[in-house]
Amino acid sequence: MYSLQHPEIDERFLGSESTVEEVIKLLERLQKPKEEDEEQKDPPEKEPKSMTVTDENFIVTERKRKSKEEPKDTSSKGGTKPRTFKPEDRETDRFPFMRQVEMDLDQRSKARLERERVAQNFRKLGNAEYRRGNYENAMLMYTEAIENIRDSHILYINRALCFIKSGKFKRGIVDCDFVLNKLDEKNLRAWMYRAMAYKGLNDEPNFENCVKYARKFNSKQMEFIDDFLEKLK
């Protein structure tokens, strides 16, 4: 037979947890991981104070629209607006420049005239020395003249003749070549004095070549060329 005890006397229930307590513990275990996940998340950033719109910092501004006719300012930041040049400004700037050019041309012209005057005096002295047979002195006078005027073929030709008369044939050829290459390739006296210099060097081929070009460029001066060659003989 089973022994019957009063429930209040039966103490077996004290050795096991009640069903209600088990449920409560289960719920606590389920709730704990969620709380840990939330703690690991970064806390939400607070909105900067300056970005928070309040009644005190809320301001309504009106944006001004530029008209199409308003000129666009292309000047650099903080600089002045570039100057706009007008046609009259160019004319104003042009006149002083032209006056300066005219003054420079006038000064150069006066300087040229003065150098020509000096060169002419030295040339006359050289001619006088040449007629006396003083070829060395004449050569020096022509050189002084050339120092003042470097584009006169007469001075180079006269000096070349002095070199040739002094037996300095190669230096005479140099002066003749300068005239023919730089100043006047058809100059008759330059070709004939060059022929004379090659004749003095006994260079017959170059002598004949000079005569050929003298006749080619000066077909109307055949009589003068023939007389000159006759004297060389």
C-alpha positions as CSV (number, residue, x, y, z in Angstrom):
1,M,0.0,0.0,0.0
2,Y,1.1,3.4,-0.7
3,S,1.7,5.6,2.2
4,L,-0.1,8.8,2.0
5,Q,1.5,11.9,3.3
6,H,0.1,15.4,3.5
7,P,1.5,17.6,0.8
8,E,2.8,20.0,3.4
9,I,4.7,17.1,5.0
10,D,6.3,15.8,1.7
11,E,9.7,17.6,1.3
12,R,10.8,16.0,-2.0
13,F,9.8,19.1,-3.9
14,L,12.6,21.0,-2.1
15,G,15.3,19.1,-4.0
16,S,14.2,20.4,-7.5
17,E,13.7,23.8,-8.9
18,S,10.2,24.9,-9.6
19,T,8.9,25.2,-13.1
20,V,8.4,29.0,-12.7
21,E,12.0,29.6,-11.7
22,E,13.3,27.6,-14.7
23,V,11.2,29.8,-17.0
24,I,12.5,33.0,-15.4
25,K,16.2,31.8,-15.8
26,L,15.7,30.9,-19.4
27,L,14.3,34.3,-20.2
28,E,17.2,36.0,-18.4
29,R,19.7,33.9,-20.5
30,L,18.0,34.9,-23.7
31,Q,17.9,38.6,-22.7
32,K,21.5,38.8,-21.7
33,P,23.1,38.3,-25.2
34,K,20.9,41.0,-26.7
35,E,22.1,43.5,-24.0
36,E,25.8,42.6,-24.6
37,D,25.3,43.1,-28.4
38,E,23.8,46.5,-27.8
39,E,26.7,47.5,-25.5
40,Q,29.3,46.5,-28.2
41,K,27.7,48.8,-30.8
42,D,29.2,52.3,-31.1
43,P,27.1,54.9,-29.4
44,P,25.2,57.2,-31.8
45,E,27.1,60.4,-32.6
46,K,25.7,63.5,-31.3
47,E,24.7,66.0,-33.9
48,P,27.2,68.9,-33.9
49,K,25.9,71.9,-32.1
50,S,26.6,74.1,-35.1
51,M,24.5,71.9,-37.4
52,T,21.5,71.8,-35.1
53,V,18.8,74.1,-36.4
54,T,17.0,76.0,-33.7
55,D,14.9,79.0,-33.6
56,E,17.9,81.1,-32.7
57,N,20.3,80.1,-35.5
58,F,17.7,79.7,-38.3
59,I,18.3,82.6,-40.7
60,V,16.7,83.1,-44.1
61,T,18.9,84.8,-46.7
62,E,18.2,86.0,-50.2
63,R,20.6,85.0,-53.0
64,K,21.2,87.8,-55.5
65,R,21.2,86.7,-59.1
66,K,23.6,88.4,-61.5
67,S,22.1,89.9,-64.5
68,K,23.3,88.9,-67.9
69,E,24.5,92.4,-68.6
70,E,26.7,92.6,-65.6
71,P,30.4,92.2,-66.6
72,K,32.1,89.2,-65.2
73,D,35.0,90.0,-62.9
74,T,38.0,87.9,-64.0
75,S,40.5,89.5,-61.6
76,S,42.3,87.4,-59.1
77,K,41.1,87.1,-55.6
78,G,42.0,90.1,-53.6
79,G,43.4,91.9,-56.6
80,T,42.2,94.9,-58.6
81,K,40.1,94.6,-61.6
82,P,42.2,94.5,-64.8
83,R,42.3,97.6,-66.9
84,T,40.2,97.7,-70.1
85,F,42.1,99.1,-73.0
86,K,40.2,101.3,-75.4
87,P,41.1,102.3,-78.9
88,E,41.9,105.9,-77.8
89,D,44.4,104.5,-75.2
90,R,46.3,102.7,-78.0
91,E,46.5,105.9,-80.0
92,T,47.7,107.8,-77.0
93,D,50.4,105.3,-76.4
94,R,51.3,105.2,-80.0
95,F,52.3,108.9,-80.4
96,P,55.1,108.9,-77.8
97,F,56.5,105.7,-79.3
98,M,56.5,107.1,-82.8
99,R,58.1,110.3,-81.6
100,Q,60.8,108.3,-80.0
101,V,61.4,106.3,-83.2
102,E,61.6,109.5,-85.2
103,M,64.1,110.9,-82.7
104,D,66.2,107.8,-82.9
105,L,66.1,107.9,-86.7
106,D,67.1,111.5,-86.7
107,Q,70.0,110.9,-84.4
108,R,71.2,108.0,-86.4
109,S,70.9,110.0,-89.6
110,K,73.0,112.8,-88.1
111,A,75.6,110.4,-86.8
112,R,75.8,108.8,-90.2
113,L,76.4,112.1,-91.9
114,E,79.1,112.9,-89.4
115,R,80.9,109.6,-90.0
116,E,80.6,110.1,-93.8
117,R,82.2,113.5,-93.5
118,V,85.1,112.1,-91.5
119,A,85.5,109.1,-93.9
120,Q,85.5,111.5,-96.9
121,N,88.4,113.5,-95.4
122,F,90.4,110.3,-94.9
123,R,89.7,109.2,-98.4
124,K,91.0,112.5,-99.8
125,L,94.1,112.1,-97.8
126,G,94.5,108.5,-99.1
127,N,94.1,109.7,-102.7
128,A,96.8,112.3,-102.2
129,E,99.2,109.7,-100.7
130,Y,98.4,107.3,-103.6
131,R,99.3,109.9,-106.2
132,R,102.6,110.5,-104.5
133,G,103.3,106.7,-104.6
134,N,103.1,106.4,-100.9
135,Y,100.9,103.3,-101.0
136,E,101.4,102.3,-97.4
137,N,100.3,105.7,-96.1
138,A,97.4,105.7,-98.5
139,M,96.4,102.2,-97.3
140,L,96.3,103.6,-93.7
141,M,94.2,106.5,-94.6
142,Y,91.7,104.3,-96.4
143,T,91.6,102.0,-93.4
144,E,90.7,105.0,-91.1
145,A,87.9,105.9,-93.6
146,I,86.6,102.3,-93.5
147,E,86.4,102.4,-89.7
148,N,83.8,105.2,-90.0
149,I,81.9,103.8,-93.0
150,R,82.0,100.1,-93.6
151,D,79.6,99.8,-96.6
152,S,81.5,102.0,-99.1
153,H,82.8,99.9,-102.0
154,I,85.0,102.7,-103.1
155,L,87.1,102.6,-99.9
156,Y,87.6,98.9,-100.1
157,I,88.6,99.0,-103.8
158,N,91.0,101.9,-103.2
159,R,92.6,100.0,-100.4
160,A,92.8,96.8,-102.4
161,L,94.7,98.7,-105.1
162,C,97.2,99.9,-102.5
163,F,97.7,96.3,-101.3
164,I,98.3,95.1,-104.8
165,K,100.7,98.0,-105.6
166,S,102.6,97.1,-102.4
167,G,102.8,93.4,-103.5
168,K,100.3,92.2,-100.9
169,F,98.2,90.4,-103.4
170,K,96.2,88.2,-101.1
171,R,95.1,91.1,-98.9
172,G,94.0,92.9,-102.0
173,I,91.9,89.8,-103.0
174,V,90.3,89.8,-99.6
175,D,89.1,93.4,-100.1
176,C,87.8,92.7,-103.6
177,D,86.0,89.6,-102.3
178,F,84.3,91.7,-99.6
179,V,82.9,94.1,-102.2
180,L,81.8,91.3,-104.6
181,N,80.2,89.1,-101.8
182,K,78.7,91.8,-99.6
183,L,78.2,95.0,-101.5
184,D,78.1,94.7,-105.3
185,E,78.7,91.4,-107.1
186,K,78.9,93.1,-110.5
187,N,81.4,95.8,-109.6
188,L,83.8,96.1,-112.5
189,R,86.8,97.5,-110.7
190,A,86.6,94.8,-108.0
191,W,86.7,92.1,-110.7
192,M,89.6,93.7,-112.6
193,Y,91.7,94.4,-109.4
194,R,91.1,90.8,-108.4
195,A,92.3,89.7,-111.8
196,M,95.4,91.9,-111.3
197,A,96.1,90.3,-107.9
198,Y,95.9,86.8,-109.4
199,K,98.1,87.9,-112.2
200,G,100.7,88.9,-109.6
201,L,100.4,85.5,-108.0
202,N,100.8,83.8,-111.4
203,D,97.4,82.1,-110.9
204,E,96.3,82.1,-114.5
205,P,93.0,80.1,-114.0
206,N,91.7,82.5,-111.4
207,F,92.9,85.4,-113.5
208,E,90.9,84.2,-116.5
209,N,87.9,83.5,-114.3
210,C,87.9,87.1,-113.0
211,V,88.0,88.4,-116.6
212,K,85.2,86.2,-117.6
213,Y,82.8,87.5,-114.9
214,A,84.0,91.1,-115.5
215,R,82.8,90.7,-119.1
216,K,79.6,88.9,-118.1
217,F,78.4,91.5,-115.7
218,N,79.7,94.5,-117.6
219,S,79.0,93.8,-121.2
220,K,78.8,97.5,-122.0
221,Q,82.4,98.2,-120.6
222,M,84.3,95.9,-123.0
223,E,86.6,98.7,-124.2
224,F,87.6,99.6,-120.7
225,I,88.2,95.9,-119.9
226,D,90.4,95.4,-123.0
227,D,92.4,98.6,-122.2
228,F,92.9,97.4,-118.6
229,L,94.1,94.0,-119.7
230,E,96.5,95.5,-122.3
231,K,98.1,97.6,-119.5
232,L,98.6,94.4,-117.4
233,K,100.8,93.0,-120.2
